[in-house]
């Protein structure tokens, strides 16, 4: 239930944003919503499918989502780095 409210807030913020800072903030809120709601369902599904051998798939899922987060956040850090060098921070 809480994850649905956080998702709704993030999507509303994403729709209403006009700048890069608002976009980053909206994506952070959406990321929190995903962490609140989607991990539990995914891990429960893996536990139901694999039983006691679910540790490997759960670890793989966790590592792949963190890698995706690292890759997707890289452009934001590059934009921030370039804007701070040019004095536009």
PyMOL Python script that loads the backbone (N, CA, C, O; Angstrom):
from pymol import cmd

cmd.read_pdbstr("""\
ATOM      1  N   UNK A   1       0.821  -1.196   0.000  1.00  0.00           N
ATOM      2  CA  UNK A   1       0.000   0.000   0.000  1.00  0.00           C
ATOM      3  C   UNK A   1       0.866   1.261   0.000  1.00  0.00           C
ATOM      4  O   UNK A   1       0.626   2.189  -0.772  1.00  0.00           O
ATOM      5  N   UNK A   2       1.867   1.283   0.867  1.00  0.00           N
ATOM      6  CA  UNK A   2       2.737   2.453   0.932  1.00  0.00           C
ATOM      7  C   UNK A   2       3.491   2.646  -0.376  1.00  0.00           C
ATOM      8  O   UNK A   2       3.683   3.773  -0.833  1.00  0.00           O
ATOM      9  N   UNK A   3       3.919   1.530  -0.977  1.00  0.00           N
ATOM     10  CA  UNK A   3       4.660   1.651  -2.230  1.00  0.00           C
ATOM     11  C   UNK A   3       3.793   2.266  -3.328  1.00  0.00           C
ATOM     12  O   UNK A   3       4.304   3.001  -4.172  1.00  0.00           O
ATOM     13  N   UNK A   4       2.505   1.981  -3.332  1.00  0.00           N
ATOM     14  CA  UNK A   4       1.606   2.581  -4.324  1.00  0.00           C
ATOM     15  C   UNK A   4       1.520   4.093  -4.163  1.00  0.00           C
ATOM     16  O   UNK A   4       1.495   4.828  -5.150  1.00  0.00           O
ATOM     17  N   UNK A   5       1.475   4.547  -2.934  1.00  0.00           N
ATOM     18  CA  UNK A   5       1.417   5.996  -2.689  1.00  0.00           C
ATOM     19  C   UNK A   5       2.722   6.677  -3.093  1.00  0.00           C
ATOM     20  O   UNK A   5       2.717   7.776  -3.647  1.00  0.00           O
ATOM     21  N   UNK A   6       3.827   6.016  -2.810  1.00  0.00           N
ATOM     22  CA  UNK A   6       5.130   6.585  -3.186  1.00  0.00           C
ATOM     23  C   UNK A   6       5.259   6.621  -4.708  1.00  0.00           C
ATOM     24  O   UNK A   6       5.733   7.610  -5.267  1.00  0.00           O
ATOM     25  N   UNK A   7       4.833   5.527  -5.391  1.00  0.00           N
ATOM     26  CA  UNK A   7       4.831   5.508  -6.846  1.00  0.00           C
ATOM     27  C   UNK A   7       3.982   6.651  -7.406  1.00  0.00           C
ATOM     28  O   UNK A   7       4.412   7.360  -8.316  1.00  0.00           O
ATOM     29  N   UNK A   8       2.785   6.826  -6.862  1.00  0.00           N
ATOM     30  CA  UNK A   8       1.897   7.887  -7.344  1.00  0.00           C
ATOM     31  C   UNK A   8       2.529   9.261  -7.159  1.00  0.00           C
ATOM     32  O   UNK A   8       2.437  10.117  -8.039  1.00  0.00           O
ATOM     33  N   UNK A   9       3.171   9.466  -6.014  1.00  0.00           N
ATOM     34  CA  UNK A   9       3.858  10.735  -5.784  1.00  0.00           C
ATOM     35  C   UNK A   9       5.007  10.949  -6.753  1.00  0.00           C
ATOM     36  O   UNK A   9       5.196  12.054  -7.262  1.00  0.00           O
ATOM     37  N   UNK A  10       5.771   9.904  -7.010  1.00  0.00           N
ATOM     38  CA  UNK A  10       6.883  10.010  -7.953  1.00  0.00           C
ATOM     39  C   UNK A  10       6.419  10.282  -9.372  1.00  0.00           C
ATOM     40  O   UNK A  10       7.016  11.095 -10.077  1.00  0.00           O
ATOM     41  N   UNK A  11       5.361   9.610  -9.795  1.00  0.00           N
ATOM     42  CA  UNK A  11       4.835   9.842 -11.149  1.00  0.00           C
ATOM     43  C   UNK A  11       4.243  11.235 -11.287  1.00  0.00           C
ATOM     44  O   UNK A  11       4.380  11.875 -12.330  1.00  0.00           O
ATOM     45  N   UNK A  12       3.587  11.700 -10.238  1.00  0.00           N
ATOM     46  CA  UNK A  12       3.043  13.066 -10.258  1.00  0.00           C
ATOM     47  C   UNK A  12       4.174  14.085 -10.340  1.00  0.00           C
ATOM     48  O   UNK A  12       4.099  15.047 -11.104  1.00  0.00           O
ATOM     49  N   UNK A  13       5.213  13.869  -9.555  1.00  0.00           N
ATOM     50  CA  UNK A  13       6.365  14.774  -9.602  1.00  0.00           C
ATOM     51  C   UNK A  13       7.043  14.724 -10.970  1.00  0.00           C
ATOM     52  O   UNK A  13       7.474  15.753 -11.491  1.00  0.00           O
ATOM     53  N   UNK A  14       7.134  13.530 -11.548  1.00  0.00           N
ATOM     54  CA  UNK A  14       7.756  13.381 -12.863  1.00  0.00           C
ATOM     55  C   UNK A  14       6.958  14.128 -13.931  1.00  0.00           C
ATOM     56  O   UNK A  14       7.537  14.737 -14.830  1.00  0.00           O
ATOM     57  N   UNK A  15       5.643  14.079 -13.831  1.00  0.00           N
ATOM     58  CA  UNK A  15       4.800  14.766 -14.803  1.00  0.00           C
ATOM     59  C   UNK A  15       4.849  16.281 -14.641  1.00  0.00           C
ATOM     60  O   UNK A  15       4.666  17.021 -15.608  1.00  0.00           O
ATOM     61  N   UNK A  16       5.096  16.737 -13.426  1.00  0.00           N
ATOM     62  CA  UNK A  16       5.038  18.176 -13.163  1.00  0.00           C
ATOM     63  C   UNK A  16       6.386  18.879 -13.257  1.00  0.00           C
ATOM     64  O   UNK A  16       6.446  20.107 -13.193  1.00  0.00           O
ATOM     65  N   UNK A  17       7.461  18.124 -13.407  1.00  0.00           N
ATOM     66  CA  UNK A  17       8.789  18.737 -13.358  1.00  0.00           C
ATOM     67  C   UNK A  17       9.134  19.473 -14.653  1.00  0.00           C
ATOM     68  O   UNK A  17       8.689  19.105 -15.741  1.00  0.00           O
ATOM     69  N   UNK A  18       9.940  20.525 -14.500  1.00  0.00           N
ATOM     70  CA  UNK A  18      10.392  21.310 -15.641  1.00  0.00           C
ATOM     71  C   UNK A  18      11.906  21.340 -15.788  1.00  0.00           C
ATOM     72  O   UNK A  18      12.423  21.792 -16.809  1.00  0.00           O
ATOM     73  N   UNK A  19      12.609  20.865 -14.785  1.00  0.00           N
ATOM     74  CA  UNK A  19      14.065  20.963 -14.837  1.00  0.00           C
ATOM     75  C   UNK A  19      14.745  19.675 -14.453  1.00  0.00           C
ATOM     76  O   UNK A  19      14.104  18.693 -14.078  1.00  0.00           O
ATOM     77  N   UNK A  20      16.057  19.700 -14.552  1.00  0.00           N
ATOM     78  CA  UNK A  20      16.854  18.512 -14.265  1.00  0.00           C
ATOM     79  C   UNK A  20      16.782  18.125 -12.791  1.00  0.00           C
ATOM     80  O   UNK A  20      16.730  16.938 -12.470  1.00  0.00           O
ATOM     81  N   UNK A  21      16.777  19.093 -11.905  1.00  0.00           N
ATOM     82  CA  UNK A  21      16.711  18.799 -10.483  1.00  0.00           C
ATOM     83  C   UNK A  21      15.398  18.112 -10.120  1.00  0.00           C
ATOM     84  O   UNK A  21      15.391  17.148  -9.354  1.00  0.00           O
ATOM     85  N   UNK A  22      14.300  18.598 -10.660  1.00  0.00           N
ATOM     86  CA  UNK A  22      13.000  17.967 -10.427  1.00  0.00           C
ATOM     87  C   UNK A  22      12.931  16.570 -10.998  1.00  0.00           C
ATOM     88  O   UNK A  22      12.321  15.677 -10.410  1.00  0.00           O
ATOM     89  N   UNK A  23      13.563  16.379 -12.154  1.00  0.00           N
ATOM     90  CA  UNK A  23      13.602  15.059 -12.780  1.00  0.00           C
ATOM     91  C   UNK A  23      14.366  14.069 -11.904  1.00  0.00           C
ATOM     92  O   UNK A  23      13.917  12.941 -11.698  1.00  0.00           O
ATOM     93  N   UNK A  24      15.506  14.487 -11.396  1.00  0.00           N
ATOM     94  CA  UNK A  24      16.294  13.620 -10.526  1.00  0.00           C
ATOM     95  C   UNK A  24      15.519  13.302  -9.250  1.00  0.00           C
ATOM     96  O   UNK A  24      15.506  12.156  -8.799  1.00  0.00           O
ATOM     97  N   UNK A  25      14.877  14.306  -8.673  1.00  0.00           N
ATOM     98  CA  UNK A  25      14.106  14.079  -7.442  1.00  0.00           C
ATOM     99  C   UNK A  25      12.953  13.108  -7.691  1.00  0.00           C
ATOM    100  O   UNK A  25      12.687  12.237  -6.863  1.00  0.00           O
ATOM    101  N   UNK A  26      12.271  13.252  -8.821  1.00  0.00           N
ATOM    102  CA  UNK A  26      11.160  12.356  -9.145  1.00  0.00           C
ATOM    103  C   UNK A  26      11.653  10.928  -9.331  1.00  0.00           C
ATOM    104  O   UNK A  26      11.002   9.986  -8.879  1.00  0.00           O
ATOM    105  N   UNK A  27      12.789  10.757  -9.987  1.00  0.00           N
ATOM    106  CA  UNK A  27      13.337   9.410 -10.177  1.00  0.00           C
ATOM    107  C   UNK A  27      13.786   8.800  -8.866  1.00  0.00           C
ATOM    108  O   UNK A  27      13.691   7.585  -8.693  1.00  0.00           O
ATOM    109  N   UNK A  28      14.265   9.598  -7.949  1.00  0.00           N
ATOM    110  CA  UNK A  28      14.631   9.085  -6.623  1.00  0.00           C
ATOM    111  C   UNK A  28      13.391   8.580  -5.899  1.00  0.00           C
ATOM    112  O   UNK A  28      13.411   7.509  -5.294  1.00  0.00           O
ATOM    113  N   UNK A  29      12.317   9.352  -5.963  1.00  0.00           N
ATOM    114  CA  UNK A  29      11.060   8.924  -5.333  1.00  0.00           C
ATOM    115  C   UNK A  29      10.553   7.637  -5.977  1.00  0.00           C
ATOM    116  O   UNK A  29      10.091   6.737  -5.275  1.00  0.00           O
ATOM    117  N   UNK A  30      10.634   7.540  -7.309  1.00  0.00           N
ATOM    118  CA  UNK A  30      10.221   6.310  -7.986  1.00  0.00           C
ATOM    119  C   UNK A  30      11.102   5.129  -7.579  1.00  0.00           C
ATOM    120  O   UNK A  30      10.603   4.015  -7.425  1.00  0.00           O
ATOM    121  N   UNK A  31      12.378   5.353  -7.407  1.00  0.00           N
ATOM    122  CA  UNK A  31      13.275   4.298  -6.958  1.00  0.00           C
ATOM    123  C   UNK A  31      12.925   3.797  -5.559  1.00  0.00           C
ATOM    124  O   UNK A  31      12.989   2.599  -5.285  1.00  0.00           O
ATOM    125  N   UNK A  32      12.557   4.720  -4.686  1.00  0.00           N
ATOM    126  CA  UNK A  32      12.127   4.329  -3.341  1.00  0.00           C
ATOM    127  C   UNK A  32      10.842   3.506  -3.433  1.00  0.00           C
ATOM    128  O   UNK A  32      10.684   2.515  -2.720  1.00  0.00           O
ATOM    129  N   UNK A  33       9.930   3.917  -4.305  1.00  0.00           N
ATOM    130  CA  UNK A  33       8.689   3.156  -4.489  1.00  0.00           C
ATOM    131  C   UNK A  33       8.959   1.753  -4.988  1.00  0.00           C
ATOM    132  O   UNK A  33       8.323   0.799  -4.541  1.00  0.00           O
ATOM    133  N   UNK A  34       9.899   1.620  -5.913  1.00  0.00           N
ATOM    134  CA  UNK A  34      10.255   0.290  -6.410  1.00  0.00           C
ATOM    135  C   UNK A  34      10.872  -0.557  -5.301  1.00  0.00           C
ATOM    136  O   UNK A  34      10.565  -1.743  -5.179  1.00  0.00           O
ATOM    137  N   UNK A  35      11.718   0.034  -4.513  1.00  0.00           N
ATOM    138  CA  UNK A  35      12.340  -0.712  -3.422  1.00  0.00           C
ATOM    139  C   UNK A  35      11.300  -1.163  -2.400  1.00  0.00           C
ATOM    140  O   UNK A  35      11.414  -2.244  -1.823  1.00  0.00           O
ATOM    141  N   UNK A  36      10.296  -0.335  -2.184  1.00  0.00           N
ATOM    142  CA  UNK A  36       9.257  -0.686  -1.217  1.00  0.00           C
ATOM    143  C   UNK A  36       8.341  -1.802  -1.708  1.00  0.00           C
ATOM    144  O   UNK A  36       7.883  -2.622  -0.913  1.00  0.00           O
ATOM    145  N   UNK A  37       8.072  -1.838  -3.007  1.00  0.00           N
ATOM    146  CA  UNK A  37       7.055  -2.755  -3.486  1.00  0.00           C
ATOM    147  C   UNK A  37       7.503  -3.907  -4.343  1.00  0.00           C
ATOM    148  O   UNK A  37       6.968  -5.009  -4.213  1.00  0.00           O
ATOM    149  N   UNK A  38       8.454  -3.698  -5.205  1.00  0.00           N
ATOM    150  CA  UNK A  38       8.762  -4.716  -6.205  1.00  0.00           C
ATOM    151  C   UNK A  38       9.744  -5.774  -5.727  1.00  0.00           C
ATOM    152  O   UNK A  38       9.656  -6.923  -6.160  1.00  0.00           O
ATOM    153  N   UNK A  39      10.655  -5.430  -4.867  1.00  0.00           N
ATOM    154  CA  UNK A  39      11.615  -6.423  -4.394  1.00  0.00           C
ATOM    155  C   UNK A  39      10.914  -7.560  -3.657  1.00  0.00           C
ATOM    156  O   UNK A  39      11.226  -8.729  -3.881  1.00  0.00           O
ATOM    157  N   UNK A  40       9.982  -7.230  -2.792  1.00  0.00           N
ATOM    158  CA  UNK A  40       9.304  -8.271  -2.022  1.00  0.00           C
ATOM    159  C   UNK A  40       8.579  -9.257  -2.914  1.00  0.00           C
ATOM    160  O   UNK A  40       8.668 -10.467  -2.706  1.00  0.00           O
ATOM    161  N   UNK A  41       7.868  -8.754  -3.900  1.00  0.00           N
ATOM    162  CA  UNK A  41       7.137  -9.644  -4.803  1.00  0.00           C
ATOM    163  C   UNK A  41       8.098 -10.505  -5.628  1.00  0.00           C
ATOM    164  O   UNK A  41       7.849 -11.692  -5.836  1.00  0.00           O
ATOM    165  N   UNK A  42       9.170  -9.914  -6.085  1.00  0.00           N
ATOM    166  CA  UNK A  42      10.159 -10.672  -6.852  1.00  0.00           C
ATOM    167  C   UNK A  42      10.833 -11.748  -6.028  1.00  0.00           C
ATOM    168  O   UNK A  42      11.014 -12.872  -6.494  1.00  0.00           O
ATOM    169  N   UNK A  43      11.206 -11.409  -4.804  1.00  0.00           N
ATOM    170  CA  UNK A  43      11.863 -12.383  -3.950  1.00  0.00           C
ATOM    171  C   UNK A  43      10.902 -13.491  -3.530  1.00  0.00           C
ATOM    172  O   UNK A  43      11.304 -14.648  -3.417  1.00  0.00           O
ATOM    173  N   UNK A  44       9.640 -13.148  -3.299  1.00  0.00           N
ATOM    174  CA  UNK A  44       8.650 -14.175  -2.966  1.00  0.00           C
ATOM    175  C   UNK A  44       8.449 -15.132  -4.138  1.00  0.00           C
ATOM    176  O   UNK A  44       8.301 -16.338  -3.941  1.00  0.00           O
ATOM    177  N   UNK A  45       8.444 -14.600  -5.348  1.00  0.00           N
ATOM    178  CA  UNK A  45       8.307 -15.455  -6.532  1.00  0.00           C
ATOM    179  C   UNK A  45       9.509 -16.380  -6.678  1.00  0.00           C
ATOM    180  O   UNK A  45       9.348 -17.568  -6.956  1.00  0.00           O
ATOM    181  N   UNK A  46      10.709 -15.842  -6.492  1.00  0.00           N
ATOM    182  CA  UNK A  46      11.906 -16.681  -6.575  1.00  0.00           C
ATOM    183  C   UNK A  46      11.909 -17.755  -5.488  1.00  0.00           C
ATOM    184  O   UNK A  46      12.306 -18.892  -5.746  1.00  0.00           O
ATOM    185  N   UNK A  47      11.474 -17.411  -4.284  1.00  0.00           N
ATOM    186  CA  UNK A  47      11.416 -18.395  -3.207  1.00  0.00           C
ATOM    187  C   UNK A  47      10.392 -19.486  -3.520  1.00  0.00           C
ATOM    188  O   UNK A  47      10.622 -20.656  -3.218  1.00  0.00           O
ATOM    189  N   UNK A  48       9.262 -19.107  -4.124  1.00  0.00           N
ATOM    190  CA  UNK A  48       8.254 -20.110  -4.489  1.00  0.00           C
ATOM    191  C   UNK A  48       8.748 -21.014  -5.611  1.00  0.00           C
ATOM    192  O   UNK A  48       8.448 -22.208  -5.622  1.00  0.00           O
ATOM    193  N   UNK A  49       9.502 -20.454  -6.555  1.00  0.00           N
ATOM    194  CA  UNK A  49       9.987 -21.255  -7.684  1.00  0.00           C
ATOM    195  C   UNK A  49      11.149 -22.166  -7.307  1.00  0.00           C
ATOM    196  O   UNK A  49      11.200 -23.320  -7.734  1.00  0.00           O
ATOM    197  N   UNK A  50      12.090 -21.648  -6.501  1.00  0.00           N
ATOM    198  CA  UNK A  50      13.328 -22.376  -6.236  1.00  0.00           C
ATOM    199  C   UNK A  50      13.407 -22.994  -4.837  1.00  0.00           C
ATOM    200  O   UNK A  50      14.294 -23.807  -4.575  1.00  0.00           O
ATOM    201  N   UNK A  51      12.516 -22.629  -3.959  1.00  0.00           N
ATOM    202  CA  UNK A  51      12.542 -23.192  -2.608  1.00  0.00           C
ATOM    203  C   UNK A  51      13.817 -22.839  -1.873  1.00  0.00           C
ATOM    204  O   UNK A  51      14.205 -21.673  -1.809  1.00  0.00           O
ATOM    205  N   UNK A  52      14.479 -23.868  -1.309  1.00  0.00           N
ATOM    206  CA  UNK A  52      15.698 -23.646  -0.528  1.00  0.00           C
ATOM    207  C   UNK A  52      16.885 -23.241  -1.392  1.00  0.00           C
ATOM    208  O   UNK A  52      17.902 -22.795  -0.862  1.00  0.00           O
ATOM    209  N   UNK A  53      16.779 -23.386  -2.695  1.00  0.00           N
ATOM    210  CA  UNK A  53      17.879 -23.022  -3.598  1.00  0.00           C
ATOM    211  C   UNK A  53      17.689 -21.607  -4.175  1.00  0.00           C
ATOM    212  O   UNK A  53      18.288 -21.270  -5.197  1.00  0.00           O
ATOM    213  N   UNK A  54      16.878 -20.801  -3.537  1.00  0.00           N
ATOM    214  CA  UNK A  54      16.578 -19.456  -4.047  1.00  0.00           C
ATOM    215  C   UNK A  54      17.672 -18.437  -3.752  1.00  0.00           C
ATOM    216  O   UNK A  54      17.639 -17.331  -4.291  1.00  0.00           O
ATOM    217  N   UNK A  55      18.626 -18.781  -2.920  1.00  0.00           N
ATOM    218  CA  UNK A  55      19.669 -17.816  -2.534  1.00  0.00           C
ATOM    219  C   UNK A  55      20.433 -17.283  -3.744  1.00  0.00           C
ATOM    220  O   UNK A  55      20.670 -16.078  -3.838  1.00  0.00           O
ATOM    221  N   UNK A  56      20.819 -18.156  -4.664  1.00  0.00           N
ATOM    222  CA  UNK A  56      21.557 -17.736  -5.862  1.00  0.00           C
ATOM    223  C   UNK A  56      20.767 -16.790  -6.751  1.00  0.00           C
ATOM    224  O   UNK A  56      21.274 -15.728  -7.110  1.00  0.00           O
ATOM    225  N   UNK A  57      19.518 -17.150  -7.123  1.00  0.00           N
ATOM    226  CA  UNK A  57      18.724 -16.227  -7.938  1.00  0.00           C
ATOM    227  C   UNK A  57      18.422 -14.898  -7.242  1.00  0.00           C
ATOM    228  O   UNK A  57      18.378 -13.853  -7.891  1.00  0.00           O
ATOM    229  N   UNK A  58      18.217 -14.934  -5.937  1.00  0.00           N
ATOM    230  CA  UNK A  58      17.961 -13.686  -5.206  1.00  0.00           C
ATOM    231  C   UNK A  58      19.216 -12.809  -5.218  1.00  0.00           C
ATOM    232  O   UNK A  58      19.128 -11.597  -5.412  1.00  0.00           O
ATOM    233  N   UNK A  59      20.376 -13.423  -5.010  1.00  0.00           N
ATOM    234  CA  UNK A  59      21.632 -12.673  -5.063  1.00  0.00           C
ATOM    235  C   UNK A  59      21.856 -12.090  -6.457  1.00  0.00           C
ATOM    236  O   UNK A  59      22.260 -10.936  -6.594  1.00  0.00           O
ATOM    237  N   UNK A  60      21.592 -12.893  -7.489  1.00  0.00           N
ATOM    238  CA  UNK A  60      21.737 -12.408  -8.869  1.00  0.00           C
ATOM    239  C   UNK A  60      20.802 -11.258  -9.173  1.00  0.00           C
ATOM    240  O   UNK A  60      21.190 -10.293  -9.832  1.00  0.00           O
ATOM    241  N   UNK A  61      19.575 -11.353  -8.697  1.00  0.00           N
ATOM    242  CA  UNK A  61      18.607 -10.269  -8.894  1.00  0.00           C
ATOM    243  C   UNK A  61      19.070  -8.995  -8.201  1.00  0.00           C
ATOM    244  O   UNK A  61      18.986  -7.908  -8.773  1.00  0.00           O
ATOM    245  N   UNK A  62      19.551  -9.125  -6.984  1.00  0.00           N
ATOM    246  CA  UNK A  62      20.012  -7.954  -6.234  1.00  0.00           C
ATOM    247  C   UNK A  62      21.204  -7.297  -6.925  1.00  0.00           C
ATOM    248  O   UNK A  62      21.242  -6.076  -7.077  1.00  0.00           O
ATOM    249  N   UNK A  63      22.177  -8.108  -7.343  1.00  0.00           N
ATOM    250  CA  UNK A  63      23.350  -7.539  -8.015  1.00  0.00           C
ATOM    251  C   UNK A  63      22.980  -6.886  -9.342  1.00  0.00           C
ATOM    252  O   UNK A  63      23.497  -5.816  -9.664  1.00  0.00           O
ATOM    253  N   UNK A  64      22.095  -7.511 -10.117  1.00  0.00           N
ATOM    254  CA  UNK A  64      21.744  -6.940 -11.418  1.00  0.00           C
ATOM    255  C   UNK A  64      20.962  -5.640 -11.266  1.00  0.00           C
ATOM    256  O   UNK A  64      21.150  -4.718 -12.060  1.00  0.00           O
ATOM    257  N   UNK A  65      20.095  -5.546 -10.272  1.00  0.00           N
ATOM    258  CA  UNK A  65      19.362  -4.293 -10.085  1.00  0.00           C
ATOM    259  C   UNK A  65      20.284  -3.182  -9.599  1.00  0.00           C
ATOM    260  O   UNK A  65      20.121  -2.024  -9.985  1.00  0.00           O
ATOM    261  N   UNK A  66      21.247  -3.526  -8.758  1.00  0.00           N
ATOM    262  CA  UNK A  66      22.193  -2.505  -8.305  1.00  0.00           C
ATOM    263  C   UNK A  66      23.108  -2.061  -9.440  1.00  0.00           C
ATOM    264  O   UNK A  66      23.472  -0.888  -9.523  1.00  0.00           O
ATOM    265  N   UNK A  67      23.479  -2.987 -10.308  1.00  0.00           N
ATOM    266  CA  UNK A  67      24.290  -2.609 -11.477  1.00  0.00           C
ATOM    267  C   UNK A  67      23.496  -1.692 -12.396  1.00  0.00           C
ATOM    268  O   UNK A  67      24.033  -0.715 -12.920  1.00  0.00           O
ATOM    269  N   UNK A  68      22.226  -2.004 -12.591  1.00  0.00           N
ATOM    270  CA  UNK A  68      21.383  -1.147 -13.429  1.00  0.00           C
ATOM    271  C   UNK A  68      21.240   0.238 -12.814  1.00  0.00           C
ATOM    272  O   UNK A  68      21.249   1.239 -13.531  1.00  0.00           O
ATOM    273  N   UNK A  69      21.111   0.304 -11.509  1.00  0.00           N
ATOM    274  CA  UNK A  69      21.030   1.599 -10.833  1.00  0.00           C
ATOM    275  C   UNK A  69      22.322   2.386 -11.014  1.00  0.00           C
ATOM    276  O   UNK A  69      22.287   3.593 -11.256  1.00  0.00           O
ATOM    277  N   UNK A  70      23.448   1.718 -10.898  1.00  0.00           N
ATOM    278  CA  UNK A  70      24.739   2.394 -11.071  1.00  0.00           C
ATOM    279  C   UNK A  70      24.905   2.922 -12.493  1.00  0.00           C
ATOM    280  O   UNK A  70      25.393   4.033 -12.698  1.00  0.00           O
ATOM    281  N   UNK A  71      24.499   2.123 -13.465  1.00  0.00           N
ATOM    282  CA  UNK A  71      24.622   2.543 -14.864  1.00  0.00           C
ATOM    283  C   UNK A  71      23.673   3.685 -15.177  1.00  0.00           C
ATOM    284  O   UNK A  71      24.047   4.629 -15.873  1.00  0.00           O
ATOM    285  N   UNK A  72      22.437   3.610 -14.666  1.00  0.00           N
ATOM    286  CA  UNK A  72      21.461   4.649 -14.999  1.00  0.00           C
ATOM    287  C   UNK A  72      21.731   5.954 -14.262  1.00  0.00           C
ATOM    288  O   UNK A  72      21.323   7.017 -14.728  1.00  0.00           O
ATOM    289  N   UNK A  73      22.414   5.893 -13.114  1.00  0.00           N
ATOM    290  CA  UNK A  73      22.707   7.129 -12.388  1.00  0.00           C
ATOM    291  C   UNK A  73      23.970   7.815 -12.906  1.00  0.00           C
ATOM    292  O   UNK A  73      24.229   8.967 -12.558  1.00  0.00           O
ATOM    293  N   UNK A  74      24.748   7.138 -13.720  1.00  0.00           N
ATOM    294  CA  UNK A  74      25.992   7.717 -14.246  1.00  0.00           C
ATOM    295  C   UNK A  74      25.761   8.986 -15.067  1.00  0.00           C
ATOM    296  O   UNK A  74      26.500   9.953 -14.879  1.00  0.00           O
ATOM    297  N   UNK A  75      24.774   9.035 -15.970  1.00  0.00           N
ATOM    298  CA  UNK A  75      24.568  10.290 -16.716  1.00  0.00           C
ATOM    299  C   UNK A  75      24.242  11.472 -15.812  1.00  0.00           C
ATOM    300  O   UNK A  75      24.636  12.601 -16.104  1.00  0.00           O
ATOM    301  N   UNK A  76      23.534  11.228 -14.728  1.00  0.00           N
ATOM    302  CA  UNK A  76      23.193  12.313 -13.815  1.00  0.00           C
ATOM    303  C   UNK A  76      24.456  12.871 -13.163  1.00  0.00           C
ATOM    304  O   UNK A  76      24.603  14.086 -13.028  1.00  0.00           O
ATOM    305  N   UNK A  77      25.361  11.990 -12.761  1.00  0.00           N
ATOM    306  CA  UNK A  77      26.591  12.483 -12.145  1.00  0.00           C
ATOM    307  C   UNK A  77      27.471  13.200 -13.161  1.00  0.00           C
ATOM    308  O   UNK A  77      28.178  14.145 -12.811  1.00  0.00           O
ATOM    309  N   UNK A  78      27.434  12.759 -14.408  1.00  0.00           N
ATOM    310  CA  UNK A  78      28.208  13.447 -15.450  1.00  0.00           C
ATOM    311  C   UNK A  78      27.648  14.842 -15.707  1.00  0.00           C
ATOM    312  O   UNK A  78      28.407  15.801 -15.847  1.00  0.00           O
ATOM    313  N   UNK A  79      26.332  14.956 -15.768  1.00  0.00           N
ATOM    314  CA  UNK A  79      25.697  16.260 -15.997  1.00  0.00           C
ATOM    315  C   UNK A  79      26.040  17.198 -14.842  1.00  0.00           C
ATOM    316  O   UNK A  79      26.360  18.367 -15.058  1.00  0.00           O
ATOM    317  N   UNK A  80      25.972  16.682 -13.620  1.00  0.00           N
ATOM    318  CA  UNK A  80      26.290  17.488 -12.454  1.00  0.00           C
ATOM    319  C   UNK A  80      27.751  17.924 -12.480  1.00  0.00           C
ATOM    320  O   UNK A  80      28.067  19.059 -12.123  1.00  0.00           O
ATOM    321  N   UNK A  81      28.631  17.038 -12.894  1.00  0.00           N
ATOM    322  CA  UNK A  81      30.052  17.344 -12.956  1.00  0.00           C
ATOM    323  C   UNK A  81      30.336  18.434 -13.999  1.00  0.00           C
ATOM    324  O   UNK A  81      31.114  19.353 -13.743  1.00  0.00           O
ATOM    325  N   UNK A  82      29.711  18.328 -15.155  1.00  0.00           N
ATOM    326  CA  UNK A  82      29.922  19.313 -16.225  1.00  0.00           C
ATOM    327  C   UNK A  82      29.351  20.671 -15.815  1.00  0.00           C
ATOM    328  O   UNK A  82      29.979  21.706 -16.039  1.00  0.00           O
ATOM    329  N   UNK A  83      28.150  20.662 -15.210  1.00  0.00           N
ATOM    330  CA  UNK A  83      27.554  21.941 -14.842  1.00  0.00           C
ATOM    331  C   UNK A  83      28.333  22.611 -13.716  1.00  0.00           C
ATOM    332  O   UNK A  83      28.385  23.840 -13.661  1.00  0.00           O
ATOM    333  N   UNK A  84      28.944  21.835 -12.811  1.00  0.00           N
ATOM    334  CA  UNK A  84      29.719  22.468 -11.741  1.00  0.00           C
ATOM    335  C   UNK A  84      31.033  23.037 -12.263  1.00  0.00           C
ATOM    336  O   UNK A  84      31.541  24.017 -11.718  1.00  0.00           O
ATOM    337  N   UNK A  85      31.593  22.429 -13.320  1.00  0.00           N
ATOM    338  CA  UNK A  85      32.818  22.970 -13.915  1.00  0.00           C
ATOM    339  C   UNK A  85      32.561  24.276 -14.647  1.00  0.00           C
ATOM    340  O   UNK A  85      33.413  25.165 -14.671  1.00  0.00           O
ATOM    341  N   UNK A  86      31.377  24.386 -15.246  1.00  0.00           N
ATOM    342  CA  UNK A  86      31.084  25.583 -16.010  1.00  0.00           C
ATOM    343  C   UNK A  86      30.497  26.692 -15.150  1.00  0.00           C
ATOM    344  O   UNK A  86      30.220  27.785 -15.643  1.00  0.00           O
ATOM    345  N   UNK A  87      30.305  26.409 -13.853  1.00  0.00           N
ATOM    346  CA  UNK A  87      29.779  27.433 -12.946  1.00  0.00           C
ATOM    347  C   UNK A  87      28.277  27.546 -12.978  1.00  0.00           C
ATOM    348  O   UNK A  87      27.735  28.557 -12.531  1.00  0.00           O
ATOM    349  N   UNK A  88      27.579  26.546 -13.490  1.00  0.00           N
ATOM    350  CA  UNK A  88      26.121  26.584 -13.559  1.00  0.00           C
ATOM    351  C   UNK A  88      25.452  25.761 -12.477  1.00  0.00           C
ATOM    352  O   UNK A  88      24.299  25.363 -12.648  1.00  0.00           O
ATOM    353  N   UNK A  89      26.109  25.496 -11.400  1.00  0.00           N
ATOM    354  CA  UNK A  89      25.514  24.652 -10.342  1.00  0.00           C
ATOM    355  C   UNK A  89      24.590  25.444  -9.502  1.00  0.00           C
ATOM    356  O   UNK A  89      23.997  24.910  -8.565  1.00  0.00           O
TER     357      UNK A  89
END
""", "prot")
cmd.dss("prot")
cmd.show_as("cartoon", "prot")
cmd.util.cbc("prot")
cmd.orient("prot")
